[in-house]
Amino acid sequence: SLLISILKQLGYNVLEAESSQQAINIIQANPEPVHLLLTSTVLSVVATAEMTDIISILRPGIKIVYLSGHPRAHLIETGAIGQSDFVLQRPYNSEATALIVRAALTSKSNGSSS
């Protein structure tokens, strides 16, 4: 995908999951440090909040960035994200991706309101 290509061009190692359950399985199986979770605000099988809660328990301190095509204000109004959550909006580009990923990684907060 475009986002994975951008992240790799920026020098990040990427673990890709097709579903929230697969993301949890990858986190459980991978002994390497995982610093950042990028996740859609719309997932099936395990709700986004449940998945981020589980992964935050498995990897305390992991940073979370939500991916969405909706405006940030709409996501906050609907309760999909909290005020302090990091959001990368579609369409993706290198500059915005670099900025949001760096902000999340250097933040004292994990970026998850849950």
C-alpha positions as CSV (number, residue, x, y, z in Angstrom):
1,S,0.0,0.0,0.0
2,L,1.0,3.6,-0.4
3,L,1.3,4.2,3.4
4,I,3.6,1.2,3.8
5,S,5.8,2.4,1.0
6,I,6.0,5.8,2.5
7,L,6.9,4.4,5.9
8,K,9.6,2.2,4.4
9,Q,11.0,5.2,2.4
10,L,11.1,7.1,5.7
11,G,13.3,4.3,7.1
12,Y,10.8,2.5,9.3
13,N,10.5,-1.3,9.6
14,V,6.9,-2.3,9.0
15,L,4.8,-5.2,10.2
16,E,1.6,-5.5,8.2
17,A,-1.7,-7.0,9.4
18,E,-4.9,-7.5,7.5
19,S,-7.1,-7.5,10.6
20,S,-7.1,-6.4,14.2
21,Q,-6.8,-10.1,15.3
22,Q,-3.8,-10.6,13.0
23,A,-2.2,-7.4,14.5
24,I,-2.6,-8.8,18.0
25,N,-1.1,-12.2,16.9
26,I,1.8,-10.4,15.2
27,I,2.5,-8.4,18.4
28,Q,2.3,-11.5,20.5
29,A,4.6,-13.5,18.2
30,N,7.2,-10.8,17.6
31,P,10.0,-10.5,20.2
32,E,11.3,-7.3,18.6
33,P,10.3,-3.9,20.1
34,V,7.2,-2.4,18.4
35,H,7.1,1.3,18.9
36,L,4.1,2.4,16.9
37,L,0.7,1.0,15.9
38,L,-1.1,2.6,12.9
39,T,-4.7,1.5,12.8
40,S,-7.9,2.4,10.9
41,T,-10.7,4.0,12.8
42,V,-13.0,1.4,11.2
43,L,-12.1,-2.3,11.8
44,S,-14.1,-5.5,12.0
45,V,-13.8,-8.6,14.2
46,V,-12.2,-6.9,17.2
47,A,-13.3,-3.2,17.6
48,T,-10.5,-0.7,17.3
49,A,-10.7,0.3,21.0
50,E,-10.5,-3.3,22.1
51,M,-7.5,-4.0,19.8
52,T,-5.6,-0.9,21.0
53,D,-6.3,-1.8,24.6
54,I,-5.0,-5.4,24.1
55,I,-1.9,-4.2,22.2
56,S,-1.2,-1.5,24.8
57,I,-1.3,-4.2,27.5
58,L,1.0,-6.5,25.4
59,R,3.4,-3.6,24.6
60,P,3.2,-0.9,27.3
61,G,4.3,2.4,25.9
62,I,3.4,1.6,22.3
63,K,2.3,4.8,20.5
64,I,-0.9,4.7,18.4
65,V,-1.8,6.7,15.3
66,Y,-5.3,6.4,13.9
67,L,-5.8,6.4,10.1
68,S,-9.0,8.0,8.7
69,G,-10.5,9.8,5.7
70,H,-12.8,11.7,8.0
71,P,-11.9,15.1,9.5
72,R,-10.3,15.0,13.0
73,A,-13.2,17.0,14.5
74,H,-15.7,14.5,13.2
75,L,-13.8,11.6,14.8
76,I,-13.7,13.4,18.1
77,E,-17.4,14.3,17.9
78,T,-18.3,10.7,17.2
79,G,-16.1,9.3,20.0
80,A,-13.9,7.4,17.5
81,I,-10.8,9.1,19.0
82,G,-10.0,11.4,21.9
83,Q,-8.7,15.0,21.9
84,S,-5.1,13.9,22.4
85,D,-5.1,11.1,19.9
86,F,-2.8,11.2,16.8
87,V,-4.6,11.0,13.4
88,L,-3.1,10.6,10.0
89,Q,-5.7,11.6,7.4
90,R,-6.1,10.2,3.9
91,P,-4.9,10.8,1.3
92,Y,-1.4,9.9,2.6
93,N,1.7,11.8,1.7
94,S,5.3,11.7,2.8
95,E,5.4,15.0,4.6
96,A,2.2,14.5,6.7
97,T,3.2,10.9,7.5
98,A,6.7,11.9,8.7
99,L,5.3,14.7,10.8
100,I,2.5,12.6,12.5
101,V,4.7,9.5,13.0
102,R,7.5,11.6,14.5
103,A,5.1,13.5,16.8
104,A,3.6,10.2,18.0
105,L,6.9,8.6,18.6
106,T,8.3,11.5,20.6
107,S,5.1,12.2,22.6
108,K,4.9,11.4,26.3
109,S,1.3,10.1,25.7
110,N,0.7,6.9,23.9
111,G,-1.9,8.6,21.7
112,S,-4.7,6.4,22.8
113,S,-7.7,7.8,24.7
114,S,-8.8,4.4,25.9
